[in-house]
Amino acid sequence: MKKRFEYKTVVIEPKGFWKTRYEPAEMDKILNQYGNEGWELVTAESRDYGGSSYGIIYTFKREL
């Protein structure tokens, strides 16, 4: 039997007035939450446009 997976995509957006600040503790909390639920991080990609970051897209997977 082949392994089957499900996927989840999560976007973490920057905070602050200019939306340029990321809170590492908050990001760790979110990533650890998904890890504790059995999700494995597959990719992380920055959403950039014109030199500004508009969030980080995290893709997770877990076996069904």
mmCIF file of the N, C-alpha and C atoms, coordinates in Angstrom:
data_MODEL
# 
_entry.id   MODEL 
# 
loop_
_atom_site.group_PDB 
_atom_site.id 
_atom_site.type_symbol 
_atom_site.label_atom_id 
_atom_site.label_alt_id 
_atom_site.label_comp_id 
_atom_site.label_asym_id 
_atom_site.label_entity_id 
_atom_site.label_seq_id 
_atom_site.pdbx_PDB_ins_code 
_atom_site.Cartn_x 
_atom_site.Cartn_y 
_atom_site.Cartn_z 
_atom_site.occupancy 
_atom_site.B_iso_or_equiv 
_atom_site.pdbx_formal_charge 
_atom_site.auth_seq_id 
_atom_site.auth_comp_id 
_atom_site.auth_asym_id 
_atom_site.auth_atom_id 
_atom_site.pdbx_PDB_model_num 
ATOM 1   N N  . MET A 1 1  ? 0.845  -1.179 0.000  1.00 0.00 ? 1  MET A N  1 
ATOM 2   C CA . MET A 1 1  ? 0.000  0.000  0.000  1.00 0.00 ? 1  MET A CA 1 
ATOM 3   C C  . MET A 1 1  ? 0.894  1.246  0.000  1.00 0.00 ? 1  MET A C  1 
ATOM 4   N N  . LYS A 1 2  ? 0.551  2.188  -0.848 1.00 0.00 ? 2  LYS A N  1 
ATOM 5   C CA . LYS A 1 2  ? 1.310  3.439  -0.927 1.00 0.00 ? 2  LYS A CA 1 
ATOM 6   C C  . LYS A 1 2  ? 0.977  4.341  0.249  1.00 0.00 ? 2  LYS A C  1 
ATOM 7   N N  . LYS A 1 3  ? 1.964  5.125  0.644  1.00 0.00 ? 3  LYS A N  1 
ATOM 8   C CA . LYS A 1 3  ? 1.725  6.110  1.688  1.00 0.00 ? 3  LYS A CA 1 
ATOM 9   C C  . LYS A 1 3  ? 0.860  7.230  1.124  1.00 0.00 ? 3  LYS A C  1 
ATOM 10  N N  . ARG A 1 4  ? -0.016 7.755  1.968  1.00 0.00 ? 4  ARG A N  1 
ATOM 11  C CA . ARG A 1 4  ? -0.871 8.872  1.582  1.00 0.00 ? 4  ARG A CA 1 
ATOM 12  C C  . ARG A 1 4  ? -0.633 10.011 2.566  1.00 0.00 ? 4  ARG A C  1 
ATOM 13  N N  . PHE A 1 5  ? -0.681 11.227 2.059  1.00 0.00 ? 5  PHE A N  1 
ATOM 14  C CA . PHE A 1 5  ? -0.416 12.397 2.874  1.00 0.00 ? 5  PHE A CA 1 
ATOM 15  C C  . PHE A 1 5  ? -1.525 13.425 2.693  1.00 0.00 ? 5  PHE A C  1 
ATOM 16  N N  . GLU A 1 6  ? -1.680 14.263 3.708  1.00 0.00 ? 6  GLU A N  1 
ATOM 17  C CA . GLU A 1 6  ? -2.499 15.459 3.575  1.00 0.00 ? 6  GLU A CA 1 
ATOM 18  C C  . GLU A 1 6  ? -1.583 16.649 3.794  1.00 0.00 ? 6  GLU A C  1 
ATOM 19  N N  . TYR A 1 7  ? -1.961 17.783 3.234  1.00 0.00 ? 7  TYR A N  1 
ATOM 20  C CA . TYR A 1 7  ? -1.121 18.984 3.275  1.00 0.00 ? 7  TYR A CA 1 
ATOM 21  C C  . TYR A 1 7  ? -1.880 20.154 3.877  1.00 0.00 ? 7  TYR A C  1 
ATOM 22  N N  . LYS A 1 8  ? -1.140 21.046 4.492  1.00 0.00 ? 8  LYS A N  1 
ATOM 23  C CA . LYS A 1 8  ? -1.701 22.256 5.085  1.00 0.00 ? 8  LYS A CA 1 
ATOM 24  C C  . LYS A 1 8  ? -0.758 23.407 4.751  1.00 0.00 ? 8  LYS A C  1 
ATOM 25  N N  . THR A 1 9  ? -1.336 24.531 4.333  1.00 0.00 ? 9  THR A N  1 
ATOM 26  C CA . THR A 1 9  ? -0.564 25.735 4.031  1.00 0.00 ? 9  THR A CA 1 
ATOM 27  C C  . THR A 1 9  ? -0.953 26.818 5.021  1.00 0.00 ? 9  THR A C  1 
ATOM 28  N N  . VAL A 1 10 ? 0.066  27.434 5.612  1.00 0.00 ? 10 VAL A N  1 
ATOM 29  C CA . VAL A 1 10 ? -0.139 28.461 6.626  1.00 0.00 ? 10 VAL A CA 1 
ATOM 30  C C  . VAL A 1 10 ? 0.679  29.691 6.232  1.00 0.00 ? 10 VAL A C  1 
ATOM 31  N N  . VAL A 1 11 ? 0.082  30.877 6.325  1.00 0.00 ? 11 VAL A N  1 
ATOM 32  C CA . VAL A 1 11 ? 0.790  32.128 6.040  1.00 0.00 ? 11 VAL A CA 1 
ATOM 33  C C  . VAL A 1 11 ? 0.948  32.894 7.350  1.00 0.00 ? 11 VAL A C  1 
ATOM 34  N N  . ILE A 1 12 ? 2.186  33.248 7.677  1.00 0.00 ? 12 ILE A N  1 
ATOM 35  C CA . ILE A 1 12 ? 2.455  34.101 8.830  1.00 0.00 ? 12 ILE A CA 1 
ATOM 36  C C  . ILE A 1 12 ? 2.859  35.456 8.276  1.00 0.00 ? 12 ILE A C  1 
ATOM 37  N N  . GLU A 1 13 ? 2.098  36.478 8.650  1.00 0.00 ? 13 GLU A N  1 
ATOM 38  C CA . GLU A 1 13 ? 2.329  37.820 8.124  1.00 0.00 ? 13 GLU A CA 1 
ATOM 39  C C  . GLU A 1 13 ? 3.109  38.657 9.132  1.00 0.00 ? 13 GLU A C  1 
ATOM 40  N N  . PRO A 1 14 ? 3.908  39.602 8.643  1.00 0.00 ? 14 PRO A N  1 
ATOM 41  C CA . PRO A 1 14 ? 4.675  40.458 9.547  1.00 0.00 ? 14 PRO A CA 1 
ATOM 42  C C  . PRO A 1 14 ? 3.754  41.383 10.340 1.00 0.00 ? 14 PRO A C  1 
ATOM 43  N N  . LYS A 1 15 ? 4.266  41.865 11.462 1.00 0.00 ? 15 LYS A N  1 
ATOM 44  C CA . LYS A 1 15 ? 3.513  42.747 12.358 1.00 0.00 ? 15 LYS A CA 1 
ATOM 45  C C  . LYS A 1 15 ? 4.099  44.150 12.318 1.00 0.00 ? 15 LYS A C  1 
ATOM 46  N N  . GLY A 1 16 ? 3.498  45.040 13.038 1.00 0.00 ? 16 GLY A N  1 
ATOM 47  C CA . GLY A 1 16 ? 4.010  46.400 13.181 1.00 0.00 ? 16 GLY A CA 1 
ATOM 48  C C  . GLY A 1 16 ? 3.375  47.362 12.196 1.00 0.00 ? 16 GLY A C  1 
ATOM 49  N N  . PHE A 1 17 ? 3.651  48.630 12.406 1.00 0.00 ? 17 PHE A N  1 
ATOM 50  C CA . PHE A 1 17 ? 3.071  49.690 11.596 1.00 0.00 ? 17 PHE A CA 1 
ATOM 51  C C  . PHE A 1 17 ? 3.393  49.528 10.116 1.00 0.00 ? 17 PHE A C  1 
ATOM 52  N N  . TRP A 1 18 ? 4.665  49.237 9.816  1.00 0.00 ? 18 TRP A N  1 
ATOM 53  C CA . TRP A 1 18 ? 5.082  49.080 8.414  1.00 0.00 ? 18 TRP A CA 1 
ATOM 54  C C  . TRP A 1 18 ? 5.017  47.630 7.959  1.00 0.00 ? 18 TRP A C  1 
ATOM 55  N N  . LYS A 1 19 ? 4.499  46.776 8.834  1.00 0.00 ? 19 LYS A N  1 
ATOM 56  C CA . LYS A 1 19 ? 4.421  45.334 8.532  1.00 0.00 ? 19 LYS A CA 1 
ATOM 57  C C  . LYS A 1 19 ? 5.768  44.784 8.088  1.00 0.00 ? 19 LYS A C  1 
ATOM 58  N N  . THR A 1 20 ? 6.780  45.045 8.897  1.00 0.00 ? 20 THR A N  1 
ATOM 59  C CA . THR A 1 20 ? 8.134  44.582 8.569  1.00 0.00 ? 20 THR A CA 1 
ATOM 60  C C  . THR A 1 20 ? 8.737  43.740 9.686  1.00 0.00 ? 20 THR A C  1 
ATOM 61  N N  . ARG A 1 21 ? 8.025  43.527 10.782 1.00 0.00 ? 21 ARG A N  1 
ATOM 62  C CA . ARG A 1 21 ? 8.605  42.862 11.940 1.00 0.00 ? 21 ARG A CA 1 
ATOM 63  C C  . ARG A 1 21 ? 7.980  41.479 12.134 1.00 0.00 ? 21 ARG A C  1 
ATOM 64  N N  . TYR A 1 22 ? 8.838  40.487 12.295 1.00 0.00 ? 22 TYR A N  1 
ATOM 65  C CA . TYR A 1 22 ? 8.403  39.140 12.630 1.00 0.00 ? 22 TYR A CA 1 
ATOM 66  C C  . TYR A 1 22 ? 8.776  38.866 14.081 1.00 0.00 ? 22 TYR A C  1 
ATOM 67  N N  . GLU A 1 23 ? 7.908  38.196 14.789 1.00 0.00 ? 23 GLU A N  1 
ATOM 68  C CA . GLU A 1 23 ? 8.150  37.831 16.177 1.00 0.00 ? 23 GLU A CA 1 
ATOM 69  C C  . GLU A 1 23 ? 8.578  36.366 16.220 1.00 0.00 ? 23 GLU A C  1 
ATOM 70  N N  . PRO A 1 24 ? 9.888  36.096 16.403 1.00 0.00 ? 24 PRO A N  1 
ATOM 71  C CA . PRO A 1 24 ? 10.364 34.702 16.404 1.00 0.00 ? 24 PRO A CA 1 
ATOM 72  C C  . PRO A 1 24 ? 9.634  33.812 17.417 1.00 0.00 ? 24 PRO A C  1 
ATOM 73  N N  . ALA A 1 25 ? 9.334  34.324 18.604 1.00 0.00 ? 25 ALA A N  1 
ATOM 74  C CA . ALA A 1 25 ? 8.643  33.512 19.610 1.00 0.00 ? 25 ALA A CA 1 
ATOM 75  C C  . ALA A 1 25 ? 7.245  33.121 19.128 1.00 0.00 ? 25 ALA A C  1 
ATOM 76  N N  . GLU A 1 26 ? 6.555  34.053 18.461 1.00 0.00 ? 26 GLU A N  1 
ATOM 77  C CA . GLU A 1 26 ? 5.228  33.757 17.932 1.00 0.00 ? 26 GLU A CA 1 
ATOM 78  C C  . GLU A 1 26 ? 5.310  32.728 16.804 1.00 0.00 ? 26 GLU A C  1 
ATOM 79  N N  . MET A 1 27 ? 6.315  32.880 15.944 1.00 0.00 ? 27 MET A N  1 
ATOM 80  C CA . MET A 1 27 ? 6.494  31.931 14.847 1.00 0.00 ? 27 MET A CA 1 
ATOM 81  C C  . MET A 1 27 ? 6.803  30.534 15.397 1.00 0.00 ? 27 MET A C  1 
ATOM 82  N N  . ASP A 1 28 ? 7.688  30.468 16.421 1.00 0.00 ? 28 ASP A N  1 
ATOM 83  C CA . ASP A 1 28 ? 8.005  29.174 17.037 1.00 0.00 ? 28 ASP A CA 1 
ATOM 84  C C  . ASP A 1 28 ? 6.766  28.530 17.631 1.00 0.00 ? 28 ASP A C  1 
ATOM 85  N N  . LYS A 1 29 ? 5.931  29.332 18.273 1.00 0.00 ? 29 LYS A N  1 
ATOM 86  C CA . LYS A 1 29 ? 4.705  28.818 18.880 1.00 0.00 ? 29 LYS A CA 1 
ATOM 87  C C  . LYS A 1 29 ? 3.806  28.181 17.824 1.00 0.00 ? 29 LYS A C  1 
ATOM 88  N N  . ILE A 1 30 ? 3.632  28.863 16.707 1.00 0.00 ? 30 ILE A N  1 
ATOM 89  C CA . ILE A 1 30 ? 2.787  28.350 15.623 1.00 0.00 ? 30 ILE A CA 1 
ATOM 90  C C  . ILE A 1 30 ? 3.386  27.082 15.019 1.00 0.00 ? 30 ILE A C  1 
ATOM 91  N N  . LEU A 1 31 ? 4.690  27.105 14.723 1.00 0.00 ? 31 LEU A N  1 
ATOM 92  C CA . LEU A 1 31 ? 5.341  25.936 14.120 1.00 0.00 ? 31 LEU A CA 1 
ATOM 93  C C  . LEU A 1 31 ? 5.334  24.742 15.065 1.00 0.00 ? 31 LEU A C  1 
ATOM 94  N N  . ASN A 1 32 ? 5.577  24.979 16.355 1.00 0.00 ? 32 ASN A N  1 
ATOM 95  C CA . ASN A 1 32 ? 5.546  23.886 17.334 1.00 0.00 ? 32 ASN A CA 1 
ATOM 96  C C  . ASN A 1 32 ? 4.145  23.319 17.500 1.00 0.00 ? 32 ASN A C  1 
ATOM 97  N N  . GLN A 1 33 ? 3.127  24.166 17.402 1.00 0.00 ? 33 GLN A N  1 
ATOM 98  C CA . GLN A 1 33 ? 1.751  23.695 17.486 1.00 0.00 ? 33 GLN A CA 1 
ATOM 99  C C  . GLN A 1 33 ? 1.472  22.679 16.386 1.00 0.00 ? 33 GLN A C  1 
ATOM 100 N N  . TYR A 1 34 ? 1.854  23.014 15.160 1.00 0.00 ? 34 TYR A N  1 
ATOM 101 C CA . TYR A 1 34 ? 1.620  22.083 14.053 1.00 0.00 ? 34 TYR A CA 1 
ATOM 102 C C  . TYR A 1 34 ? 2.480  20.831 14.193 1.00 0.00 ? 34 TYR A C  1 
ATOM 103 N N  . GLY A 1 35 ? 3.704  20.983 14.656 1.00 0.00 ? 35 GLY A N  1 
ATOM 104 C CA . GLY A 1 35 ? 4.562  19.817 14.882 1.00 0.00 ? 35 GLY A CA 1 
ATOM 105 C C  . GLY A 1 35 ? 3.960  18.871 15.912 1.00 0.00 ? 35 GLY A C  1 
ATOM 106 N N  . ASN A 1 36 ? 3.393  19.412 16.972 1.00 0.00 ? 36 ASN A N  1 
ATOM 107 C CA . ASN A 1 36 ? 2.759  18.586 18.000 1.00 0.00 ? 36 ASN A CA 1 
ATOM 108 C C  . ASN A 1 36 ? 1.516  17.871 17.487 1.00 0.00 ? 36 ASN A C  1 
ATOM 109 N N  . GLU A 1 37 ? 0.911  18.407 16.431 1.00 0.00 ? 37 GLU A N  1 
ATOM 110 C CA . GLU A 1 37 ? -0.259 17.768 15.822 1.00 0.00 ? 37 GLU A CA 1 
ATOM 111 C C  . GLU A 1 37 ? 0.135  16.751 14.747 1.00 0.00 ? 37 GLU A C  1 
ATOM 112 N N  . GLY A 1 38 ? 1.444  16.530 14.591 1.00 0.00 ? 38 GLY A N  1 
ATOM 113 C CA . GLY A 1 38 ? 1.916  15.529 13.635 1.00 0.00 ? 38 GLY A CA 1 
ATOM 114 C C  . GLY A 1 38 ? 2.274  16.074 12.263 1.00 0.00 ? 38 GLY A C  1 
ATOM 115 N N  . TRP A 1 39 ? 2.207  17.386 12.087 1.00 0.00 ? 39 TRP A N  1 
ATOM 116 C CA . TRP A 1 39 ? 2.545  17.989 10.804 1.00 0.00 ? 39 TRP A CA 1 
ATOM 117 C C  . TRP A 1 39 ? 4.064  18.152 10.691 1.00 0.00 ? 39 TRP A C  1 
ATOM 118 N N  . GLU A 1 40 ? 4.599  17.856 9.532  1.00 0.00 ? 40 GLU A N  1 
ATOM 119 C CA . GLU A 1 40 ? 6.026  18.022 9.235  1.00 0.00 ? 40 GLU A CA 1 
ATOM 120 C C  . GLU A 1 40 ? 6.182  19.178 8.246  1.00 0.00 ? 40 GLU A C  1 
ATOM 121 N N  . LEU A 1 41 ? 7.073  20.116 8.563  1.00 0.00 ? 41 LEU A N  1 
ATOM 122 C CA . LEU A 1 41 ? 7.314  21.247 7.677  1.00 0.00 ? 41 LEU A CA 1 
ATOM 123 C C  . LEU A 1 41 ? 8.030  20.763 6.419  1.00 0.00 ? 41 LEU A C  1 
ATOM 124 N N  . VAL A 1 42 ? 7.478  21.102 5.258  1.00 0.00 ? 42 VAL A N  1 
ATOM 125 C CA . VAL A 1 42 ? 8.046  20.686 3.976  1.00 0.00 ? 42 VAL A CA 1 
ATOM 126 C C  . VAL A 1 42 ? 8.786  21.846 3.319  1.00 0.00 ? 42 VAL A C  1 
ATOM 127 N N  . THR A 1 43 ? 8.142  23.018 3.261  1.00 0.00 ? 43 THR A N  1 
ATOM 128 C CA . THR A 1 43 ? 8.775  24.192 2.652  1.00 0.00 ? 43 THR A CA 1 
ATOM 129 C C  . THR A 1 43 ? 8.378  25.459 3.396  1.00 0.00 ? 43 THR A C  1 
ATOM 130 N N  . ALA A 1 44 ? 9.228  26.463 3.246  1.00 0.00 ? 44 ALA A N  1 
ATOM 131 C CA . ALA A 1 44 ? 8.932  27.803 3.753  1.00 0.00 ? 44 ALA A CA 1 
ATOM 132 C C  . ALA A 1 44 ? 9.385  28.775 2.673  1.00 0.00 ? 44 ALA A C  1 
ATOM 133 N N  . GLU A 1 45 ? 8.476  29.657 2.272  1.00 0.00 ? 45 GLU A N  1 
ATOM 134 C CA . GLU A 1 45 ? 8.763  30.574 1.174  1.00 0.00 ? 45 GLU A CA 1 
ATOM 135 C C  . GLU A 1 45 ? 8.282  31.972 1.538  1.00 0.00 ? 45 GLU A C  1 
ATOM 136 N N  . SER A 1 46 ? 9.127  32.957 1.288  1.00 0.00 ? 46 SER A N  1 
ATOM 137 C CA . SER A 1 46 ? 8.762  34.338 1.577  1.00 0.00 ? 46 SER A CA 1 
ATOM 138 C C  . SER A 1 46 ? 7.905  34.894 0.445  1.00 0.00 ? 46 SER A C  1 
ATOM 139 N N  . ARG A 1 47 ? 6.850  35.616 0.800  1.00 0.00 ? 47 ARG A N  1 
ATOM 140 C CA . ARG A 1 47 ? 6.024  36.320 -0.191 1.00 0.00 ? 47 ARG A CA 1 
ATOM 141 C C  . ARG A 1 47 ? 6.584  37.728 -0.316 1.00 0.00 ? 47 ARG A C  1 
ATOM 142 N N  . ASP A 1 48 ? 7.448  37.926 -1.292 1.00 0.00 ? 48 ASP A N  1 
ATOM 143 C CA . ASP A 1 48 ? 8.096  39.217 -1.507 1.00 0.00 ? 48 ASP A CA 1 
ATOM 144 C C  . ASP A 1 48 ? 7.524  39.901 -2.737 1.00 0.00 ? 48 ASP A C  1 
ATOM 145 N N  . TYR A 1 49 ? 7.479  41.229 -2.644 1.00 0.00 ? 49 TYR A N  1 
ATOM 146 C CA . TYR A 1 49 ? 7.083  42.022 -3.800 1.00 0.00 ? 49 TYR A CA 1 
ATOM 147 C C  . TYR A 1 49 ? 7.759  43.379 -3.690 1.00 0.00 ? 49 TYR A C  1 
ATOM 148 N N  . GLY A 1 50 ? 8.543  43.723 -4.673 1.00 0.00 ? 50 GLY A N  1 
ATOM 149 C CA . GLY A 1 50 ? 9.207  45.023 -4.693 1.00 0.00 ? 50 GLY A CA 1 
ATOM 150 C C  . GLY A 1 50 ? 10.150 45.242 -3.523 1.00 0.00 ? 50 GLY A C  1 
ATOM 151 N N  . GLY A 1 51 ? 10.766 44.174 -3.036 1.00 0.00 ? 51 GLY A N  1 
ATOM 152 C CA . GLY A 1 51 ? 11.710 44.289 -1.939 1.00 0.00 ? 51 GLY A CA 1 
ATOM 153 C C  . GLY A 1 51 ? 11.081 44.245 -0.558 1.00 0.00 ? 51 GLY A C  1 
ATOM 154 N N  . SER A 1 52 ? 9.771  44.125 -0.475 1.00 0.00 ? 52 SER A N  1 
ATOM 155 C CA . SER A 1 52 ? 9.084  44.042 0.811  1.00 0.00 ? 52 SER A CA 1 
ATOM 156 C C  . SER A 1 52 ? 8.509  42.642 1.000  1.00 0.00 ? 52 SER A C  1 
ATOM 157 N N  . SER A 1 53 ? 8.543  42.179 2.240  1.00 0.00 ? 53 SER A N  1 
ATOM 158 C CA . SER A 1 53 ? 7.993  40.868 2.553  1.00 0.00 ? 53 SER A CA 1 
ATOM 159 C C  . SER A 1 53 ? 6.546  41.022 3.007  1.00 0.00 ? 53 SER A C  1 
ATOM 160 N N  . TYR A 1 54 ? 5.674  40.188 2.464  1.00 0.00 ? 54 TYR A N  1 
ATOM 161 C CA . TYR A 1 54 ? 4.260  40.228 2.819  1.00 0.00 ? 54 TYR A CA 1 
ATOM 162 C C  . TYR A 1 54 ? 3.834  38.952 3.523  1.00 0.00 ? 54 TYR A C  1 
ATOM 163 N N  . GLY A 1 55 ? 4.777  38.234 4.072  1.00 0.00 ? 55 GLY A N  1 
ATOM 164 C CA . GLY A 1 55 ? 4.459  37.021 4.820  1.00 0.00 ? 55 GLY A CA 1 
ATOM 165 C C  . GLY A 1 55 ? 5.344  35.874 4.402  1.00 0.00 ? 55 GLY A C  1 
ATOM 166 N N  . ILE A 1 56 ? 5.280  34.835 5.208  1.00 0.00 ? 56 ILE A N  1 
ATOM 167 C CA . ILE A 1 56 ? 6.008  33.603 4.910  1.00 0.00 ? 56 ILE A CA 1 
ATOM 168 C C  . ILE A 1 56 ? 4.973  32.502 4.779  1.00 0.00 ? 56 ILE A C  1 
ATOM 169 N N  . ILE A 1 57 ? 5.066  31.759 3.689  1.00 0.00 ? 57 ILE A N  1 
ATOM 170 C CA . ILE A 1 57 ? 4.146  30.661 3.422  1.00 0.00 ? 57 ILE A CA 1 
ATOM 171 C C  . ILE A 1 57 ? 4.821  29.368 3.859  1.00 0.00 ? 57 ILE A C  1 
ATOM 172 N N  . TYR A 1 58 ? 4.194  28.679 4.816  1.00 0.00 ? 58 TYR A N  1 
ATOM 173 C CA . TYR A 1 58 ? 4.704  27.396 5.298  1.00 0.00 ? 58 TYR A CA 1 
ATOM 174 C C  . TYR A 1 58 ? 3.801  26.300 4.775  1.00 0.00 ? 58 TYR A C  1 
ATOM 175 N N  . THR A 1 59 ? 4.403  25.235 4.245  1.00 0.00 ? 59 THR A N  1 
ATOM 176 C CA . THR A 1 59 ? 3.644  24.076 3.790  1.00 0.00 ? 59 THR A CA 1 
ATOM 177 C C  . THR A 1 59 ? 4.046  22.883 4.647  1.00 0.00 ? 59 THR A C  1 
ATOM 178 N N  . PHE A 1 60 ? 3.045  22.233 5.212  1.00 0.00 ? 60 PHE A N  1 
ATOM 179 C CA . PHE A 1 60 ? 3.241  21.066 6.078  1.00 0.00 ? 60 PHE A CA 1 
ATOM 180 C C  . PHE A 1 60 ? 2.600  19.854 5.436  1.00 0.00 ? 60 PHE A C  1 
ATOM 181 N N  . LYS A 1 61 ? 3.056  18.670 5.858  1.00 0.00 ? 61 LYS A N  1 
ATOM 182 C CA . LYS A 1 61 ? 2.401  17.430 5.438  1.00 0.00 ? 61 LYS A CA 1 
ATOM 183 C C  . LYS A 1 61 ? 2.370  16.487 6.634  1.00 0.00 ? 61 LYS A C  1 
ATOM 184 N N  . ARG A 1 62 ? 1.405  15.562 6.591  1.00 0.00 ? 62 ARG A N  1 
ATOM 185 C CA . ARG A 1 62 ? 1.385  14.469 7.550  1.00 0.00 ? 62 ARG A CA 1 
ATOM 186 C C  . ARG A 1 62 ? 0.733  13.276 6.890  1.00 0.00 ? 62 ARG A C  1 
ATOM 187 N N  . GLU A 1 63 ? 1.150  12.109 7.343  1.00 0.00 ? 63 GLU A N  1 
ATOM 188 C CA . GLU A 1 63 ? 0.661  10.875 6.754  1.00 0.00 ? 63 GLU A CA 1 
ATOM 189 C C  . GLU A 1 63 ? -0.764 10.598 7.232  1.00 0.00 ? 63 GLU A C  1 
ATOM 190 N N  . LEU A 1 64 ? -1.577 10.112 6.304  1.00 0.00 ? 64 LEU A N  1 
ATOM 191 C CA . LEU A 1 64 ? -2.962 9.748  6.651  1.00 0.00 ? 64 LEU A CA 1 
ATOM 192 C C  . LEU A 1 64 ? -3.004 8.352  7.246  1.00 0.00 ? 64 LEU A C  1 
# 
